[in-house]
Amino acid sequence: LDADKFRRQGRQVVDFIADYYACIDDYPVRPDVAPGFLTGKLPETAPYTVEPDALTAALRDVRELILPGITHWQSPRHFAHFSATASNVGALGEALAAGLNINPFTWEASPAATELEVVVTDWLGKALHLPEKLLFAGGGGGTLLGTSCEAMLCTIVAARDRKLAEIGEERMGDLVVYCSDQTHFSFEKAARIAGICRGNYREIPTCRESGFALTAKALQAAVSADEAAGRVPLFLCATVGTTPTSAVDPLRELCAAVEGRDVWVHVDAAYAGAACVCPEFRHNIAGAEAVDSFSTNPHKWLLANMDCCALWVRQPTALVAALGTDGDVILKDAVVRSSQTGVVDYKDWQVALSRRFRALKLWLVLRCHGIDGLRAVVRSHVCMATAFECMVRADARFEVPVPRQFALVCFRLRATAALPGEDKLPCGAVDDVTANNELNRRLLEAVNATGRVYMSSAVVGGMYVLRCAVGNSLTEERHVREAWNVVQKQAAVVLAIKNK
Ligand code: PLP
């Protein structure tokens, strides 16, 4: 790396990014492009020889060819999925880590990186009001992975091996895992990779009355039925902030339902875990003292740019027993020294050997924003989502069929929505679920086609709902108001077509 060249090129890239953010609002949030639009514009092979100032030319390609085809996740009018909340220091932390380009798989491979990860996961755990048992300070410990799916996979294999060591490997086919029908699909993927039989994956139904949260009664019934059939309950994935509606599974009741059965309880709080930085949201993880592991994605709502998933476990030895290796010939000495000194070798807490220096970015975010700064971000998003919810509720054509949770509002046109201009709802209209779902699907399509706003959808309890997730750093109240205006305008259009 040539320092002078790096300085010059670094400035070019920083300027490029700053220019992008300065006019991000001018782009349609979701690009209007057809499949293959980019492939046809790029050469079939990489260049053999390049121009003297290849970076300048490449940045021009990014501006002219690539930017028109990206979905602008950082647009203040991106309300789809869950956010990927960005920050200056989140981006610069990524740059710092990429610049140092280290690979801290063992303590010895980079002592400061390992120790920073130990410190920063305890910092974040304390900031989120996690039980002490999950922190290094309380005998547990945390690590930084890329995604929640990895956190699920690592914890299932830890639970699996702990259980099989007790009951014998020949019982693998009897192991059962539990979740709700609202659990993120990545849990099914993780269970499959961990070797859980497809027939032993229990997706327990939820309902509107319980706010689409998993109930202890339903879990208890499923577990008892499996035990009666000679199967072995292994793992429960409870979610705090489900993907479709951000429902919260009641941790205390669920842990009580499996108490005494040695079921590993994992909490997937990929999105909503961040809210626990605010004491007023801590009740959502009441009962977490009894769980075995907890994960959340600081890249979703805590200003840590992609990617960063924090996982805490109560018993790190279970993780290491499943994922640890003695090290090949090259690493053996370092691994032996680690075990003698009791330091963490993070390669044994994850699937791969190599790893990124994510701790630097997360530390930088916590160091530069402070816990109060993170609280302010969460509160402002919740406040804007509350304002959006109020606007929806004030329009009789719409309903909010599930309570707003955190900064996610799920809403839809009622089946009985009035004709534009009418303020009374037609009496006795039949709620034709399929037709209404189709109407709302068309509404979302129309809203997104404007390019001014991007929202997403979910189907819960047979209902198609639009999802407005507030969570971008650049989003202000005026963007939320504008988003609602777009929805209202497009609703008038789709209703007019429907009522023709
Ligand atoms: N769990 C929940 C509740 C999610 O909302 C998501 C993604 O949005 C995931 C898990 C998957 O996260 P990842 O992409 O980090 O695996």
Boltz pocket constraint, residues with backbone or C-beta under 6 A from the ligand:
constraints:
  - pocket:
      binder: B
      contacts: [[A, 82], [A, 146], [A, 147], [A, 148], [A, 149], [A, 150], [A, 184], [A, 186], [A, 239], [A, 240], [A, 241], [A, 242], [A, 243], [A, 268], [A, 269], [A, 270], [A, 271], [A, 297], [A, 309]]
      max_distance: 6.0
